[in-house]
């Protein structure tokens, strides 16, 4: 049996996760010193995983790639996962 209340509660939690992910993402894309940028990789990655917009995911991929090129901090595994999400999103 389908319960409307549970469905609405599920939607509310999705929008809450999206909102928090966008907040974390916004911090990650701000101007940060190099000493902090390497520590922003994991929060940025997990935020981007939970953001549904392709433009923000692409921005995260670009930023993660820049962190690897400029600082040498390994980000290719995270980039690959985000790229797979993007590819799946466009196949739908």
N, C-alpha and C positions, 0 to 999 in steps of 0.2 A: 504494500500500500504506500502511496506517495504522500508525504507530509509536506505541506507548503511551508510551515514554520522552519523545518530543517533545511529546506531548499534556500529560503531567504537568509537563514543564519550562515549557510555555506557561502552564499554570494557576499555577505558582509565580511566574512573572514578573508575571502579572495581580495576584495578591495582594500582591506586593511593591510594585507601582505604587500599588495601592489604599492600602496602609499608609503609603507616603510621602506620598501626596496628603492623607490624613487628618492626618498630622503637620503638613504645611504649612498646611492649612486651620485646624487648631487654633491655630497661631500667628497666622494672619490674623484670627481672630475674637476674639483676646484684646484687652484694653484697650491700645490703642496711642495715643501722642500724634498729633495731627493732622499734624505734620510727617512722620510715618512712615506714616500711613494711606494717603496717595497712592501711596507706593512699594509698598504691599501689594496694590494692585489686580491686577497681572499674576500674581504668585504665587497669589493667591486664586482668580483666574479659571482658571488652568491646573489648580490642584488640584481645583476644583469640576468641571471638565470630566472628570476621571478618577475622580470619586467616583460610584458607582452609586446611592447612596441619594437618593431624592427630597427627603427632609427636609433633608439637608445642602446640596443644590443650591439649594433654596428659601432657606435661611438665607444662602447666598452671594449670591443675587440681592438679598435685602433689604439686606445689608451693602453691596454695591456701589452700590445705589440711594441709600443713606444717605450714602455717601462723595461721590457726585455732588451731592446736595442740600446737604450741609453744607460741602463744600470746593470744589465747582465742577469737580472733576476728571471728565472725560468717561468714563462707564462704560456708556452705553446699548448700544453694539455688543456688549460682553461679555455684558451682561444678555440681549440678544436671542438670542445663541448658546446660552446656558445654558437659556433658556426654550424654545428649539426642541428641545434635548435632552430636557427634561422632557416636552414635548408628545409627542415620539416614544416616550418611555418608557411613557407612559400609553396610547398607541394600540396597544401590543403586546398 
